[in-house]
Amino acid sequence: MQTLDLFPIGNCAASGLIDPCGRLVWACAPRVDGDPVFSALLGGAAAGGEDGQGVWAIELEDFAQARQTYLRNTPIVRTELTDRNGAVLEILDFCPRYRLFGRTYRPLAFVRRIRPISGTPVIRIKLRPTRDWGRVAAETTSGSNHIRYLLGPTTLRLTTNAPVSHITSERQFRLEDPLDFFLGPDEALENDVGATTERMQHETTDYWRGWVRTLSVPLDYQEAVIRAAIALKLCAVEETGAIVAALTTSIPEHADSGRNWDYRYCWLRDAYYVVQALNRLGVADLLENYLRYLRNLISRAKGGHIQPVYGVGLEPALTERFAEHLPGYRDMGPVRIGNQAHEHLQHDVYGQIILSTVQAFFDQRLLRPATVEDFRELEPVGQRAFELHDQPDASLWEFRGRAAVHTYSAVMCWAACDRLGNAAAQLGLRDRADFWNERAAKVRATIEARAFHKDLGRFAATFDGEELDASLLQLVDVRFVSADDPRMRATLEAIEQGLRRGSHLLRYALPDDFGEPKTAFNICTFWFIDALHLAGRTDEARALFEEMLSHRSPAGLLSEDLSFETGELWGNYPQTYSLVGLINCATLLSRPWTAVR
């Protein structure tokens, strides 16, 4: 049975997922939001089997067991396969990334290195890329040491020191010597493939371990934080600055739910939470690159509507359609391409743009600190936030069948005005600081009058309503209220009573367009853990956090959702929201470094 026990690899241009048997089952080209070259993850129960396509497998005859891990502080995956006679082989998988000729080398490429460890393993290599969403097997041409795979607008070339006919015929053979495979651009490698991939592995290892050394990690939970931070970086598309919500599409939120969404795009909300979490670890490179992406969006909007989500290349149209011939994860379709959310009104995005940007007015580490001109370009975003703070939208939960004035969206609009006031003061623009502080005060007054339910003594998820949702826990994070505010304490108590299921939290409990939610939303559980800690219930918060860590995949990662009955991971993977929550909780709950001095 398929699971989300998958190990991501990537280099901020290419990305892929390795399954527990060392098969590459998901990778898209030419970008993360493109056509899956390896589509077996959504190919159903028989994916990669006798007739399965969209997979790159190294099959071991008489297979007995597999073990998997990452090389320390890298996204390089080591898979060890053992047969029933004790023969063992090793597979190393990675996407090359390192400095070359004064720039970062990060091609659309996948490296696989196979080594016999003991005995004489007998293997079969099935390299079956597809195009048109798994509909068509790639056409091939081959030479003495390469195979070209024609994938519509993309052509990939496999260069290898393995016998090419062993691969094209998928025949079994004895693994007596190390084999190396470079599947990448349609260009000849200048040097021996074995020496080249060995050098790539060493330099890629050095790059990632050097990057990890720059992280300001907490004393406790370091392994979990480092692994989450690496995965967040793998969700960044360095060429444009976009940060995608996940590497996959259409992994259902729970069994046969129909809640199958394409998350391979840049949600401004999700990206804000990513840069916020990585900022806590001292990471500046992703923030600077993402700010370039935002500046382009702001410039294009010209003071008008900004969507909640865009394509990796700033594309506004993400028309939702179906890959009807793919059965989906565990045969649980539909498989969606695109996302209707690009049509939604989600007013919180104006706050998230400014919250993402405001640090640049204060952070002297940045190569390009924000300027007065940047502030002037941000002001129309703040104006939109002010105008829309009391208008209905689809909420951060992207309801498709109803709209309301959502408290979370209104609070984010308040944050937009409030932080513009901070930025103006930093720039010495006293009149603009007064202007935006006055607007923030007006928005605050509206929220406190309409989102606070006097009879219940707590905040509600909608203006003039009674509903609860977990996003109310974010009122503390954005500094709208303090954790010890009686209104917030009452809100936390109501959320715990209404949305908590065992050790986990629903995002909301009311039925939506697809019925009642049946899984916990992982970021909400982390928000709840934060809230418990800030309310003085730290021991309980730490116990819940460590339980959440126990639900991570073998790769140390989380998807979007979790069954509160079985603990199984559901939803797209790896999910940036969930990894952000992990990092934020770890930094809050860890002992200080002074504890070891």
LINNOR-V136838 format. One record per residue. N is the residue number from 0. SS is DSSP state (h for helix, s for strand, l for the rest). OMEGA is omega in radians with two decimals (none if undefined). Layout:
# LINNOR-V136838
n: <N	N>
ss: <SS	SS>
omega: <OMEGA	OMEGA>
This chain:
# LINNOR-V136838
n: <0	1	2	3	4	5	6	7	8	9	10	11	12	13	14	15	16	17	18	19	20	21	22	23	24	25	26	27	28	29	30	31	32	33	34	35	36	37	38	39	40	41	42	43	44	45	46	47	48	49	50	51	52	53	54	55	56	57	58	59	60	61	62	63	64	65	66	67	68	69	70	71	72	73	74	75	76	77	78	79	80	81	82	83	84	85	86	87	88	89	90	91	92	93	94	95	96	97	98	99	100	101	102	103	104	105	106	107	108	109	110	111	112	113	114	115	116	117	118	119	120	121	122	123	124	125	126	127	128	129	130	131	132	133	134	135	136	137	138	139	140	141	142	143	144	145	146	147	148	149	150	151	152	153	154	155	156	157	158	159	160	161	162	163	164	165	166	167	168	169	170	171	172	173	174	175	176	177	178	179	180	181	182	183	184	185	186	187	188	189	190	191	192	193	194	195	196	197	198	199	200	201	202	203	204	205	206	207	208	209	210	211	212	213	214	215	216	217	218	219	220	221	222	223	224	225	226	227	228	229	230	231	232	233	234	235	236	237	238	239	240	241	242	243	244	245	246	247	248	249	250	251	252	253	254	255	256	257	258	259	260	261	262	263	264	265	266	267	268	269	270	271	272	273	274	275	276	277	278	279	280	281	282	283	284	285	286	287	288	289	290	291	292	293	294	295	296	297	298	299	300	301	302	303	304	305	306	307	308	309	310	311	312	313	314	315	316	317	318	319	320	321	322	323	324	325	326	327	328	329	330	331	332	333	334	335	336	337	338	339	340	341	342	343	344	345	346	347	348	349	350	351	352	353	354	355	356	357	358	359	360	361	362	363	364	365	366	367	368	369	370	371	372	373	374	375	376	377	378	379	380	381	382	383	384	385	386	387	388	389	390	391	392	393	394	395	396	397	398	399	400	401	402	403	404	405	406	407	408	409	410	411	412	413	414	415	416	417	418	419	420	421	422	423	424	425	426	427	428	429	430	431	432	433	434	435	436	437	438	439	440	441	442	443	444	445	446	447	448	449	450	451	452	453	454	455	456	457	458	459	460	461	462	463	464	465	466	467	468	469	470	471	472	473	474	475	476	477	478	479	480	481	482	483	484	485	486	487	488	489	490	491	492	493	494	495	496	497	498	499	500	501	502	503	504	505	506	507	508	509	510	511	512	513	514	515	516	517	518	519	520	521	522	523	524	525	526	527	528	529	530	531	532	533	534	535	536	537	538	539	540	541	542	543	544	545	546	547	548	549	550	551	552	553	554	555	556	557	558	559	560	561	562	563	564	565	566	567	568	569	570	571	572	573	574	575	576	577	578	579	580	581	582	583	584	585	586	587	588	589	590	591	592	593	594	595	596>
ss: <l	l	l	l	l	l	s	s	s	s	l	l	l	l	s	s	s	s	l	l	l	l	l	s	s	s	s	s	s	l	l	l	l	l	s	s	s	s	l	h	h	h	l	l	l	l	l	l	l	l	l	l	l	l	s	s	s	s	s	s	l	l	s	s	s	s	s	s	s	s	l	l	l	l	l	l	s	s	s	s	s	s	s	l	l	l	l	s	s	s	s	s	s	s	l	l	l	s	s	s	l	l	s	s	s	l	l	l	l	s	s	s	s	s	s	s	s	s	l	l	l	s	s	s	s	s	s	s	l	s	s	l	l	l	l	s	s	l	s	s	s	s	l	l	l	s	s	s	s	s	s	l	l	s	s	s	s	s	s	s	l	l	l	h	h	h	h	h	l	l	l	l	s	s	l	l	l	l	s	s	s	s	s	s	s	l	l	l	l	l	l	l	h	h	h	h	h	h	h	h	h	h	h	h	h	h	h	h	h	h	h	h	h	l	l	l	l	l	l	l	l	h	h	h	h	h	h	h	h	h	h	h	h	h	l	s	s	l	l	l	l	s	s	l	l	l	l	l	s	l	l	l	l	l	l	l	l	l	l	l	l	s	l	l	l	s	s	h	h	h	h	h	h	h	h	h	h	h	h	h	l	l	l	l	h	h	h	h	h	h	h	h	h	h	h	h	h	h	h	h	h	l	l	l	l	l	l	l	s	s	l	l	l	l	l	l	l	l	l	l	s	s	l	l	l	l	l	l	h	h	h	l	l	l	l	s	s	l	l	h	h	h	h	l	l	l	l	h	h	h	h	h	h	h	h	h	h	h	h	h	h	l	l	l	l	l	l	l	l	l	l	h	h	h	h	h	h	h	h	h	h	h	h	h	h	h	h	h	l	l	l	l	s	l	l	l	l	l	l	l	l	l	l	s	l	s	h	h	h	h	h	h	h	h	h	h	h	h	h	h	h	h	h	h	h	h	l	l	l	h	h	h	h	h	h	h	h	h	h	h	h	h	h	h	h	h	h	h	h	h	l	s	s	l	l	l	l	s	s	l	l	s	l	l	l	l	l	l	l	h	h	h	h	h	h	h	h	l	l	l	l	l	l	l	l	h	h	h	h	h	h	h	h	h	h	h	h	h	h	s	s	l	l	s	s	l	l	l	l	l	l	s	l	l	s	l	l	l	l	s	s	h	h	h	h	h	h	h	h	h	h	h	h	h	l	l	l	h	h	h	h	h	h	h	h	h	h	h	h	h	l	l	l	l	l	l	l	l	l	l	s	s	l	l	l	l	l	l	s	s	l	l	l	l	l	h	h	h	h	h	h	h	h	h	h	h	h	h	h	l	l	l	h	h	h	h	l>
omega: <3.10	3.03	3.03	3.02	-3.01	3.12	3.07	2.93	3.12	-3.14	-3.10	2.96	3.04	3.03	3.13	3.14	3.14	-3.10	-3.02	3.10	3.10	3.12	2.99	-3.00	3.12	3.02	-3.08	3.13	0.01	3.13	3.14	3.13	-3.12	-3.14	3.12	3.03	3.03	-2.95	-3.03	3.12	-3.14	-3.08	3.09	-3.02	-3.08	-3.05	3.10	3.11	-3.04	-3.12	-3.06	3.11	3.06	-3.08	2.97	-3.04	2.90	-3.03	-3.13	3.09	-3.12	-3.12	3.13	-3.09	3.10	3.01	-3.06	3.03	2.95	2.88	-2.98	3.03	3.07	2.93	3.07	-3.03	3.02	3.07	3.12	3.12	-3.12	3.09	-3.04	3.12	3.11	3.07	-3.04	2.99	3.13	3.02	3.03	-3.10	3.05	2.98	-3.01	3.07	3.10	3.12	-3.14	3.14	3.04	3.11	-3.11	3.06	-3.12	-3.06	2.94	-2.99	3.13	3.12	3.04	3.13	-3.08	-3.11	2.97	-3.11	3.09	-3.11	3.12	3.12	3.03	-3.02	2.98	3.13	3.07	3.12	-2.95	3.09	-3.10	2.97	-3.12	3.08	3.05	-3.07	-2.98	3.03	-3.11	2.96	-3.07	2.84	-3.07	3.05	-3.04	3.13	3.10	3.01	3.08	3.12	-3.07	-2.99	-3.11	-3.12	-3.13	3.00	3.09	3.13	3.01	3.01	-3.01	2.97	3.01	3.05	-3.06	-3.10	3.04	-3.10	-3.10	3.13	-3.11	3.13	3.05	3.05	3.13	3.08	-3.09	-3.10	3.06	3.10	-3.10	-3.08	3.04	3.11	-3.03	-3.09	-3.09	-3.13	3.11	3.00	-3.08	-3.04	3.12	-3.03	3.13	3.12	-3.12	-3.12	3.07	3.10	3.12	3.14	-3.12	-3.08	3.07	3.06	-3.13	-3.14	-3.03	3.13	3.04	3.11	-3.14	3.13	3.14	-3.07	3.03	-3.03	3.04	3.12	-3.14	3.04	-3.04	-3.10	-3.13	-3.13	3.14	-3.13	3.11	-3.13	3.09	-3.12	3.08	3.11	3.10	3.12	3.08	3.09	-2.92	-3.08	-3.06	-3.06	3.14	3.03	-3.07	-3.09	3.11	-3.12	-3.00	2.98	2.86	2.92	-3.00	3.12	2.94	-2.99	3.05	-3.05	-2.98	3.11	-3.06	-3.01	3.09	-3.05	-3.05	-3.11	-3.06	2.98	-3.11	3.10	-3.11	-3.13	3.06	-3.13	3.11	-3.09	3.08	-3.13	-3.12	3.03	3.11	3.09	3.10	-3.12	3.14	-3.00	3.13	3.12	-3.10	-3.13	3.12	3.11	3.04	3.10	-3.13	-3.13	3.08	3.12	-3.13	-3.14	-3.14	-3.07	3.12	3.09	-3.11	-3.05	3.01	-3.12	3.05	-3.03	3.10	3.05	-3.12	3.12	3.12	-3.11	3.13	-3.06	3.11	-3.01	-3.06	3.11	-3.05	2.93	-2.93	-3.12	3.07	-3.10	3.10	3.11	-3.07	-3.11	-3.10	3.08	0.07	2.99	-3.10	3.02	-3.06	-3.10	-3.10	-3.12	3.12	3.11	-3.00	2.87	3.11	-2.92	3.11	-3.06	-3.13	3.05	-3.08	3.07	-3.09	3.09	3.10	-2.98	-2.93	-3.14	-3.09	3.08	-3.05	-2.95	-3.09	3.07	-2.93	3.08	3.14	3.06	3.14	-3.03	3.03	3.11	3.08	3.12	3.14	3.12	3.12	-3.05	3.07	3.06	3.07	3.10	3.09	3.12	-3.13	-3.10	-2.99	-2.99	-3.13	3.14	-3.10	3.06	-3.10	3.13	3.08	3.13	2.98	3.06	-3.11	-3.02	3.13	3.12	3.09	3.00	-3.01	-3.07	3.14	3.13	3.14	3.14	3.08	3.05	3.02	-3.12	3.10	-3.13	-3.12	-3.09	3.01	3.05	3.10	-3.12	3.13	3.12	3.12	-3.14	-3.12	3.14	-2.98	-3.12	3.13	3.07	3.12	-3.13	-3.07	3.05	3.09	3.11	3.09	3.13	3.11	3.13	3.11	-3.12	3.12	-3.13	-3.09	3.12	-2.96	3.14	3.11	-3.13	-3.03	-3.11	-3.13	3.11	-3.10	3.04	3.07	-3.08	-3.14	3.08	3.08	-3.12	3.12	-3.01	3.04	2.81	-2.96	-3.12	3.08	3.10	-3.12	3.12	3.09	-3.07	-3.13	3.04	3.04	3.03	3.08	-3.11	-3.11	3.05	-3.13	3.12	-3.14	3.09	3.11	3.11	3.10	3.14	3.14	3.12	3.13	-3.13	-3.01	-2.99	-3.11	3.05	-3.07	-3.13	-2.97	-3.05	2.93	3.01	3.04	-3.05	-3.11	3.08	3.06	-3.08	-3.08	-3.14	-3.11	3.06	-3.10	3.08	3.06	3.12	-2.90	-3.13	3.14	3.06	3.10	3.06	3.13	3.10	3.07	-3.08	3.09	3.13	-3.10	3.08	3.10	-3.13	-2.97	3.14	3.11	3.12	-3.12	3.13	3.12	3.13	-3.13	3.02	3.09	3.10	-3.12	-3.14	3.14	3.05	3.08	3.08	-3.14	-3.00	-3.11	2.98	-3.08	-2.95	-3.10	3.04	3.13	3.06	-3.06	-3.07	-3.13	3.10	3.07	3.11	-3.03	-2.87	-0.32	-3.02	-3.08	3.09	-3.05	-3.12	3.01	3.12	3.12	-3.11	-3.10	3.12	-3.13	-3.13	3.11	-2.97	-3.11	2.93	3.07	3.12	3.12	-3.14	-3.11	-3.08	none>
